[in-house]
Amino acid sequence: MTFHQPQKLKTIADLIGAKFIGYEDFQVLGTNEIHRVKSGEIVFVNHPKYYDKALHSAATIILIDKEVECPPGKALLISDDPFRDFNRINTHFTKIYNFTETLHDVEIGEGTKIHPSAVIGNHVVIGKNTIIFPNVVIGDRTVIGDNVIIQSNTVLGGDAFYYRKLNGNYDRLISVGNIIIENNVEIGNGCTIDRGVTDSTIIGEGSVLDNQIQVGHDTIIGKRCLIASQVGIAGCCIIGDEVTLWGQVGVASGNSIEAGSVILGKTGVNRDLKKGTYIGMFAEDFKTYLKKEVKLRKLK
Protein backbone atom coordinates (compact mmCIF):
# COMPACT_ATOMS: atom_id res chain seq x y z
CA MET A 1 0.00 0.00 0.00
CA THR A 2 1.39 3.37 -0.99
CA PHE A 3 0.42 6.34 1.18
CA HIS A 4 -1.26 9.25 -0.62
CA GLN A 5 1.70 11.32 0.50
CA PRO A 6 4.97 10.39 2.23
CA GLN A 7 4.90 10.19 6.04
CA LYS A 8 7.60 10.75 8.65
CA LEU A 9 8.91 7.93 10.82
CA LYS A 10 7.88 9.77 14.00
CA THR A 11 4.33 10.24 12.66
CA ILE A 12 3.96 6.49 12.16
CA ALA A 13 5.56 5.74 15.55
CA ASP A 14 3.14 8.12 17.28
CA LEU A 15 0.20 6.58 15.44
CA ILE A 16 0.88 3.11 16.90
CA GLY A 17 2.60 4.18 20.13
CA ALA A 18 5.91 2.55 19.18
CA LYS A 19 9.53 3.37 19.88
CA PHE A 20 11.53 4.13 16.76
CA ILE A 21 15.19 3.86 15.81
CA GLY A 22 16.23 6.25 13.05
CA TYR A 23 15.82 9.93 12.20
CA GLU A 24 12.37 11.19 13.17
CA ASP A 25 11.82 12.74 9.72
CA PHE A 26 12.89 9.51 7.97
CA GLN A 27 10.56 9.20 4.96
CA VAL A 28 7.96 6.40 4.89
CA LEU A 29 6.20 5.75 1.57
CA GLY A 30 3.85 2.91 2.50
CA THR A 31 3.54 -0.66 3.79
CA ASN A 32 3.91 -4.04 2.15
CA GLU A 33 4.09 -7.75 2.77
CA ILE A 34 7.55 -9.35 2.70
CA HIS A 35 7.00 -10.95 -0.74
CA ARG A 36 6.28 -7.61 -2.44
CA VAL A 37 7.96 -5.01 -0.24
CA LYS A 38 9.92 -2.16 -1.88
CA SER A 39 12.33 0.53 -0.79
CA GLY A 40 10.68 3.17 1.40
CA GLU A 41 8.03 0.79 2.73
CA ILE A 42 7.31 -0.82 6.10
CA VAL A 43 7.37 -4.58 6.54
CA PHE A 44 6.42 -6.31 9.79
CA VAL A 45 8.07 -9.27 11.51
CA ASN A 46 7.11 -10.89 14.83
CA HIS A 47 9.16 -14.08 15.02
CA PRO A 48 12.95 -14.47 15.44
CA LYS A 49 12.96 -17.06 12.64
CA TYR A 50 12.16 -14.28 10.15
CA TYR A 51 14.15 -11.37 11.61
CA ASP A 52 17.05 -11.73 9.20
CA LYS A 53 14.80 -12.00 6.15
CA ALA A 54 12.90 -8.84 7.10
CA LEU A 55 15.95 -6.83 8.12
CA HIS A 56 17.73 -7.61 4.83
CA SER A 57 14.68 -7.32 2.60
CA ALA A 58 14.00 -4.39 0.28
CA ALA A 59 12.01 -2.76 3.11
CA THR A 60 13.42 0.47 4.51
CA ILE A 61 11.42 0.39 7.75
CA ILE A 62 11.02 -2.78 9.81
CA LEU A 63 8.14 -3.06 12.29
CA ILE A 64 9.56 -5.58 14.78
CA ASP A 65 8.82 -6.92 18.27
CA LYS A 66 12.37 -6.66 19.61
CA GLU A 67 15.07 -4.04 19.51
CA VAL A 68 17.87 -5.34 17.28
CA GLU A 69 20.79 -3.82 15.41
CA CYS A 70 19.42 -1.64 12.65
CA PRO A 71 20.98 -2.17 9.20
CA PRO A 72 22.55 0.96 7.64
CA GLY A 73 20.11 3.19 5.80
CA LYS A 74 17.07 1.66 7.48
CA ALA A 75 14.83 2.39 10.46
CA LEU A 76 13.03 0.31 13.07
CA LEU A 77 9.63 0.58 14.72
CA ILE A 78 9.63 -1.39 17.99
CA SER A 79 6.18 -2.77 18.85
CA ASP A 80 4.91 -5.33 21.35
CA ASP A 81 2.58 -6.62 18.60
CA PRO A 82 3.74 -5.88 15.02
CA PHE A 83 0.82 -7.82 13.46
CA ARG A 84 -1.73 -5.66 15.29
CA ASP A 85 0.13 -2.43 14.54
CA PHE A 86 0.57 -3.29 10.86
CA ASN A 87 -3.23 -3.51 10.70
CA ARG A 88 -3.54 -0.21 12.54
CA ILE A 89 -1.27 1.57 10.08
CA ASN A 90 -3.00 0.08 7.05
CA THR A 91 -6.55 0.84 8.17
CA HIS A 92 -5.57 4.37 9.21
CA PHE A 93 -4.52 5.18 5.64
CA THR A 94 -7.07 2.99 3.78
CA LYS A 95 -10.73 2.97 4.78
CA ILE A 96 -12.36 -0.47 4.80
CA TYR A 97 -15.95 -0.32 3.52
CA ASN A 98 -16.84 -4.00 2.95
CA PHE A 99 -20.00 -2.91 1.11
CA THR A 100 -21.40 -1.25 4.26
CA GLU A 101 -21.17 2.20 2.68
CA THR A 102 -21.95 3.05 -0.94
CA LEU A 103 -19.82 5.96 -2.07
CA HIS A 104 -19.14 4.48 -5.50
CA ASP A 105 -16.70 6.88 -7.23
CA VAL A 106 -16.73 4.33 -10.05
CA GLU A 107 -15.29 5.00 -13.52
CA ILE A 108 -16.85 3.02 -16.36
CA GLY A 109 -15.50 3.13 -19.91
CA GLU A 110 -17.44 3.59 -23.11
CA GLY A 111 -19.21 0.50 -24.43
CA THR A 112 -19.01 -1.42 -21.16
CA LYS A 113 -22.13 -3.40 -20.18
CA ILE A 114 -22.84 -4.33 -16.55
CA HIS A 115 -25.80 -6.49 -15.54
CA PRO A 116 -28.05 -4.77 -12.98
CA SER A 117 -27.53 -7.60 -10.47
CA ALA A 118 -23.77 -7.03 -10.31
CA VAL A 119 -22.48 -5.43 -7.09
CA ILE A 120 -19.69 -2.88 -7.39
CA GLY A 121 -17.72 -1.40 -4.50
CA ASN A 122 -16.08 1.98 -4.11
CA HIS A 123 -13.23 3.51 -6.10
CA VAL A 124 -13.51 0.95 -8.91
CA VAL A 125 -12.24 1.57 -12.44
CA ILE A 126 -13.64 -0.42 -15.39
CA GLY A 127 -12.33 0.08 -18.93
CA LYS A 128 -14.00 0.13 -22.35
CA ASN A 129 -16.10 -2.60 -23.97
CA THR A 130 -16.04 -4.83 -20.91
CA ILE A 131 -18.93 -7.19 -20.07
CA ILE A 132 -19.93 -7.95 -16.47
CA PHE A 133 -22.40 -10.86 -16.17
CA PRO A 134 -25.15 -11.34 -13.52
CA ASN A 135 -24.29 -11.61 -9.82
CA VAL A 136 -20.65 -10.60 -10.19
CA VAL A 137 -19.19 -8.91 -7.10
CA ILE A 138 -16.40 -6.36 -7.58
CA GLY A 139 -14.67 -5.16 -4.42
CA ASP A 140 -13.24 -1.77 -3.54
CA ARG A 141 -10.32 -0.35 -5.54
CA THR A 142 -10.52 -3.01 -8.24
CA VAL A 143 -9.12 -1.98 -11.63
CA ILE A 144 -10.47 -3.74 -14.74
CA GLY A 145 -9.12 -3.08 -18.23
CA ASP A 146 -10.65 -2.93 -21.70
CA ASN A 147 -12.42 -5.82 -23.48
CA VAL A 148 -12.67 -7.93 -20.32
CA ILE A 149 -15.36 -10.60 -19.81
CA ILE A 150 -16.35 -11.56 -16.26
CA GLN A 151 -18.97 -14.28 -16.09
CA SER A 152 -21.68 -14.93 -13.51
CA ASN A 153 -21.12 -15.35 -9.76
CA THR A 154 -17.44 -14.44 -9.86
CA VAL A 155 -16.11 -12.47 -6.88
CA LEU A 156 -13.23 -10.06 -7.37
CA GLY A 157 -11.65 -8.54 -4.29
CA GLY A 158 -12.46 -10.79 -1.35
CA ASP A 159 -10.29 -10.62 1.76
CA ALA A 160 -6.96 -12.41 1.78
CA PHE A 161 -6.80 -15.74 3.63
CA TYR A 162 -4.11 -14.49 6.01
CA TYR A 163 -4.45 -15.17 9.74
CA ARG A 164 -2.51 -15.75 12.91
CA LYS A 165 -3.69 -17.79 15.87
CA LEU A 166 -4.00 -15.63 18.99
CA ASN A 167 -5.36 -16.87 22.32
CA GLY A 168 -7.02 -19.80 20.61
CA ASN A 169 -8.73 -17.67 17.96
CA TYR A 170 -7.80 -16.62 14.43
CA ASP A 171 -6.88 -12.96 13.92
CA ARG A 172 -7.07 -11.58 10.37
CA LEU A 173 -4.45 -9.48 8.64
CA ILE A 174 -6.70 -6.86 7.07
CA SER A 175 -6.50 -6.58 3.29
CA VAL A 176 -5.94 -3.05 1.99
CA GLY A 177 -4.63 -3.98 -1.47
CA ASN A 178 -6.61 -4.44 -4.66
CA ILE A 179 -7.00 -6.45 -7.87
CA ILE A 180 -5.86 -5.44 -11.34
CA ILE A 181 -7.44 -7.24 -14.30
CA GLU A 182 -5.56 -6.23 -17.44
CA ASN A 183 -6.98 -5.87 -20.98
CA ASN A 184 -8.57 -8.75 -22.91
CA VAL A 185 -8.89 -11.09 -19.91
CA GLU A 186 -11.74 -13.59 -19.69
CA ILE A 187 -12.84 -14.95 -16.30
CA GLY A 188 -15.37 -17.79 -16.08
CA ASN A 189 -18.27 -18.52 -13.74
CA GLY A 190 -17.86 -18.84 -10.00
CA CYS A 191 -14.24 -17.74 -9.72
CA THR A 192 -12.87 -16.08 -6.60
CA ILE A 193 -9.88 -13.76 -6.76
CA ASP A 194 -8.66 -12.23 -3.49
CA ARG A 195 -7.30 -8.72 -3.33
CA GLY A 196 -3.76 -8.12 -2.17
CA VAL A 197 -3.01 -7.70 1.51
CA THR A 198 -1.06 -4.51 0.83
CA ASP A 199 -0.34 -4.72 -2.91
CA SER A 200 -2.16 -5.89 -6.05
CA THR A 201 -3.32 -9.30 -7.19
CA ILE A 202 -2.78 -9.15 -10.96
CA ILE A 203 -4.28 -11.10 -13.86
CA GLY A 204 -2.17 -10.37 -16.94
CA GLU A 205 -3.34 -9.22 -20.35
CA GLY A 206 -5.00 -11.83 -22.54
CA SER A 207 -5.22 -14.53 -19.87
CA VAL A 208 -8.25 -16.84 -19.84
CA LEU A 209 -9.64 -18.41 -16.66
CA ASP A 210 -12.20 -21.23 -16.70
CA ASN A 211 -14.91 -21.73 -14.06
CA GLN A 212 -14.44 -22.21 -10.30
CA ILE A 213 -10.86 -21.01 -9.94
CA GLN A 214 -9.37 -19.57 -6.75
CA VAL A 215 -6.53 -17.06 -6.91
CA GLY A 216 -4.95 -15.99 -3.60
CA HIS A 217 -3.79 -12.59 -2.45
CA ASP A 218 -0.86 -10.76 -4.07
CA THR A 219 -0.46 -13.44 -6.73
CA ILE A 220 0.67 -12.29 -10.17
CA ILE A 221 -0.56 -14.22 -13.21
CA GLY A 222 1.25 -13.33 -16.40
CA LYS A 223 0.01 -12.53 -19.88
CA ARG A 224 -1.86 -15.01 -22.09
CA CYS A 225 -2.08 -17.73 -19.44
CA LEU A 226 -4.68 -20.49 -19.78
CA ILE A 227 -6.13 -21.81 -16.52
CA ALA A 228 -8.66 -24.65 -16.46
CA SER A 229 -11.47 -25.37 -14.02
CA GLN A 230 -10.95 -25.92 -10.27
CA VAL A 231 -7.36 -24.69 -10.17
CA GLY A 232 -6.30 -23.30 -6.80
CA ILE A 233 -3.45 -20.79 -6.61
CA ALA A 234 -2.38 -19.69 -3.14
CA GLY A 235 -1.16 -16.24 -2.17
CA CYS A 236 2.06 -14.54 -3.29
CA CYS A 237 2.66 -16.81 -6.29
CA ILE A 238 4.16 -15.67 -9.59
CA ILE A 239 2.86 -17.38 -12.72
CA GLY A 240 4.88 -16.45 -15.80
CA ASP A 241 3.53 -15.49 -19.24
CA GLU A 242 1.82 -18.14 -21.38
CA VAL A 243 1.65 -20.75 -18.62
CA THR A 244 -1.07 -23.42 -18.90
CA LEU A 245 -2.57 -24.88 -15.72
CA TRP A 246 -4.94 -27.78 -16.39
CA GLY A 247 -7.83 -28.86 -14.17
CA GLN A 248 -7.45 -29.14 -10.39
CA VAL A 249 -3.82 -28.01 -10.30
CA GLY A 250 -2.82 -26.68 -6.88
CA VAL A 251 -0.04 -24.14 -6.40
CA ALA A 252 1.29 -23.65 -2.87
CA SER A 253 1.95 -20.20 -1.41
CA GLY A 254 4.96 -18.20 -2.54
CA ASN A 255 5.95 -20.40 -5.50
CA SER A 256 6.73 -19.32 -9.05
CA ILE A 257 6.23 -21.03 -12.40
CA GLU A 258 8.46 -19.99 -15.29
CA ALA A 259 6.92 -18.65 -18.50
CA GLY A 260 5.78 -21.18 -21.08
CA SER A 261 5.30 -24.06 -18.64
CA VAL A 262 2.47 -26.59 -18.81
CA ILE A 263 1.15 -28.07 -15.56
CA LEU A 264 -1.00 -31.12 -16.21
CA GLY A 265 -4.22 -31.93 -14.35
CA LYS A 266 -4.20 -32.55 -10.59
CA THR A 267 -0.51 -31.64 -10.27
CA GLY A 268 0.69 -30.16 -6.98
CA VAL A 269 3.22 -27.34 -7.26
CA ASN A 270 5.21 -27.23 -4.00
CA ARG A 271 8.34 -25.42 -5.25
CA ASP A 272 9.54 -23.00 -7.92
CA LEU A 273 9.40 -24.55 -11.41
CA LYS A 274 11.61 -23.87 -14.42
CA LYS A 275 10.06 -23.97 -17.90
CA GLY A 276 8.75 -27.43 -18.64
CA THR A 277 5.80 -29.81 -18.52
CA TYR A 278 4.92 -31.30 -15.13
CA ILE A 279 2.61 -33.91 -13.63
CA GLY A 280 1.99 -35.55 -10.26
CA MET A 281 1.51 -34.76 -6.61
CA PHE A 282 4.93 -33.09 -6.39
CA ALA A 283 5.22 -31.64 -9.93
CA GLU A 284 7.49 -34.21 -11.59
CA ASP A 285 8.95 -33.59 -15.06
CA PHE A 286 6.50 -35.25 -17.48
CA LYS A 287 9.10 -37.12 -19.57
CA THR A 288 10.78 -38.45 -16.44
CA TYR A 289 7.39 -39.56 -15.17
CA LEU A 290 6.64 -41.45 -18.40
CA LYS A 291 10.02 -43.22 -18.35
CA LYS A 292 9.42 -44.26 -14.76
CA GLU A 293 5.95 -45.61 -15.64
CA VAL A 294 7.40 -47.69 -18.50
CA LYS A 295 10.01 -49.23 -16.19
CA LEU A 296 7.40 -50.01 -13.52
CA ARG A 297 5.13 -51.73 -16.03
CA LYS A 298 8.00 -53.87 -17.31
CA LEU A 299 8.48 -55.17 -13.76
CA LYS A 300 5.00 -56.69 -13.73
Buried (B, 14 or more C-beta within 10 A) or exposed (E): BBBEEEBBBBEBBEBBEBEBBBEEEBEBBBBBBBBBBBEBBBBBBBEEEBBEEBBEBEBBBBBBBEEBEBBEEBBBBBBEBBBBBBBBBBEBBBEEBEEEEEEEEBEBBEEBEBEEEBEBBBBBBBBBBBBBBEBBBBBBBBBBBBBBBBBBBBBBBBBBBBEEEEEEEEBEBBBBBBBBBBBBBBBBBBBBBBBBBBBBBBBBBBBBBBBBBBBBBBBBBBBBBBBBBBBBBBBBBBBBBBBBBBBBBBBBBBBBBBBBBBBBBBBBBBEEBEEBBBBBEEBBBBEEBEEEEEEEEEEE
